[in-house]
Amino acid sequence: MIEIIRNWKKKRQDHKQAEHEKLLVELAEMVDKRRAELLQREREG
């Protein structure tokens, strides 16, 4: 029984971590895109 609970907790943690990593990747992509836009604007301006 304890083993089942341990496995369940681990799966939940892995899932949370995967969600977290996905959010971090999305955030990094948004920042990169924004930075590129600002650099482009500086060059044009």
FENGI-V904676 format. One record per backbone hydrogen bond with DSSP energy under -0.5 kcal/mol. NH is the residue of the N-H (numbers start at 1). CO is the residue of the C=O. If there is no record, write none. Layout:
nh:NH co:CO
nh:NH co:CO
This chain:
nh:5 co:1
nh:6 co:2
nh:7 co:3
nh:8 co:4
nh:9 co:5
nh:10 co:6
nh:11 co:7
nh:12 co:8
nh:13 co:9
nh:14 co:10
nh:15 co:11
nh:16 co:12
nh:17 co:13
nh:18 co:14
nh:19 co:15
nh:20 co:16
nh:21 co:17
nh:22 co:18
nh:23 co:19
nh:24 co:20
nh:25 co:21
nh:26 co:22
nh:27 co:23
nh:28 co:24
nh:29 co:25
nh:30 co:26
nh:31 co:27
nh:32 co:28
nh:33 co:29
nh:34 co:30
nh:35 co:31
nh:36 co:32
nh:37 co:33
nh:38 co:34
nh:39 co:35
nh:40 co:36
nh:41 co:37
nh:42 co:38
nh:43 co:39
nh:44 co:40
nh:45 co:41
